[in-house]
Amino acid sequence: MRKINWVLLLVVLTGFVIGRFIGTYFEGTFLDYGSTFGLVSPVVLDLGFFSLTFGLTIHITIASVVGVVIALVVYRFIR
């Protein structure tokens, strides 16, 4: 089994976050254009004495894709 490269995962997630901030800052431009997918309402598992709520929504914009590409370029230089 392959070992997970935690630095790469951290850099990609950081790229998504920075891209999302850029998309929010330039709201109304082409950078904020994207798609949202996931669970619209959370799924609830109620066992009477224990309740679990599951939910995940992902919003990908052009700015977040640009942020990931920049993060991957930075990763090549720090590797």
Contact map, one row per residue, 1 for C-alpha under 8 A:
1110000000000000000000000000000000000000000000000000000000000000000000000000000
1111000000000000000000000000000000000000000000000000000000000000000000000000000
1111100000000000000000000000000000000000000000000000000000000000000000000000000
0111110000000000000000000000000000000000000000000000000000000000000000000000000
0011111110000000000000000000000000000000000000000000000000000000000000000000000
0001111111000000000000000000000000000000000000000000000000000000000000000000000
0000111111100000000000000000000000000000000000000000000000000000000000000000000
0000111111110000000000000000000000000000000000000000000000000000000000010010000
0000111111111000000000000000000000000000000000000000000000000000000000000000000
0000011111111100000000000000000000000000000000000000000000000000000000000000000
0000001111111110000000000000000000000000000000000000000000000000000000110010000
0000000111111111000000000000000000000000000000000000000000000000000100110000000
0000000011111111100000000000000000000000000000000000000000000000000100000000000
0000000001111111110000000000000000000000000000000000000000000000000100100000000
0000000000111111111000000000000000000000000000000000000000000001001111100000000
0000000000011111111100000000000000000000000000000000000000000001101100000000000
0000000000001111111110000000000000000000000000000000000000000001001000000000000
0000000000000111111111000000000000000000000000000000000000000001001000000000000
0000000000000011111111100000000000000000000000000000000000001011111100000000000
0000000000000001111111110000000000000000000000000000000000001011001000000000000
0000000000000000111111111000000000000000000000000000000000000000000000000000000
0000000000000000011111111100001000000000000000000000000000000011000000000000000
0000000000000000001111111110001100000000000000000000000000001111000000000000000
0000000000000000000111111110000100000000000000000000000000000000000000000000000
0000000000000000000011111110000000000000000000000000000000000000000000000000000
0000000000000000000001111111101100000000000000000000000000000000000000000000000
0000000000000000000000111111101100000000000000000000000000000000000000000000000
0000000000000000000000000111111110000000000000000000000000000000000000000000000
0000000000000000000000000111111110000000000000000000000000000000000000000000000
0000000000000000000000000001111110000000000000000000000000000100000000000000000
0000000000000000000001100111111110000000000000000000000000001110000000000000000
0000000000000000000000110111111111000000000000000000000000001110000000000000000
0000000000000000000000000001111111100000000000000000000000001100000000000000000
0000000000000000000000000000000111110000000000000000000000111100000000000000000
0000000000000000000000000000000011111000000000000000000000111000000000000000000
0000000000000000000000000000000001111100000000000000000011110000000000000000000
0000000000000000000000000000000000111110000000000000000011100000000000000000000
0000000000000000000000000000000000011111000000000000001111000000000000000000000
0000000000000000000000000000000000001111111000000000001110000000000000000000000
0000000000000000000000000000000000000111110000000000000010000000000000000000000
0000000000000000000000000000000000000011111000000000001000000000000000000000000
0000000000000000000000000000000000000011111100000000111100000000000000000000000
0000000000000000000000000000000000000010111110000000111000000000000000000000000
0000000000000000000000000000000000000000011111000011110000000000000000000000000
0000000000000000000000000000000000000000001111100011100000000000000000000000000
0000000000000000000000000000000000000000000111111111000000000000000000000000000
0000000000000000000000000000000000000000000011111110000000000000000000000000000
0000000000000000000000000000000000000000000001111110000000000000000000000000000
0000000000000000000000000000000000000000000001111110000000000000000000000000000
0000000000000000000000000000000000000000000001111111000000000000000000000000000
0000000000000000000000000000000000000000000111111111100000000000000000000000000
0000000000000000000000000000000000000000000111000111110000000000000000000000000
0000000000000000000000000000000000000000011110000011111000000000000000000000000
0000000000000000000000000000000000000000011100000001111100000000000000000000000
0000000000000000000000000000000000000110111000000000111110000000000000000000000
0000000000000000000000000000000000000110010000000000011111000000000000000000000
0000000000000000000000000000000000011111000000000000001111100000000000000000000
0000000000000000000000000000000000011100000000000000000111110000000000000000000
0000000000000000000000000000000001111000000000000000000011111000000000000000000
0000000000000000000000000000000001110000000000000000000001111101100000000000000
0000000000000000001100100000001111100000000000000000000000111111100000000000000
0000000000000000000000100000011111000000000000000000000000011111110000000000000
0000000000000000001101100000001100000000000000000000000000001111111000000000000
0000000000000011111101100000000000000000000000000000000000011111111100000000000
0000000000000001001000000000000000000000000000000000000000011111111110000000000
0000000000000000001000000000000000000000000000000000000000000111111111000000000
0000000000000011111100000000000000000000000000000000000000000011111111100000000
0000000000011111001000000000000000000000000000000000000000000001111111110000000
0000000000000010000000000000000000000000000000000000000000000000111111111000000
0000000000000010000000000000000000000000000000000000000000000000011111111100000
0000000000110110000000000000000000000000000000000000000000000000001111111110000
0000000100110000000000000000000000000000000000000000000000000000000111111111000
0000000000000000000000000000000000000000000000000000000000000000000011111111100
0000000000000000000000000000000000000000000000000000000000000000000001111111110
0000000100100000000000000000000000000000000000000000000000000000000000111111111
0000000000000000000000000000000000000000000000000000000000000000000000011111111
0000000000000000000000000000000000000000000000000000000000000000000000001111111
0000000000000000000000000000000000000000000000000000000000000000000000000111111
0000000000000000000000000000000000000000000000000000000000000000000000000011111
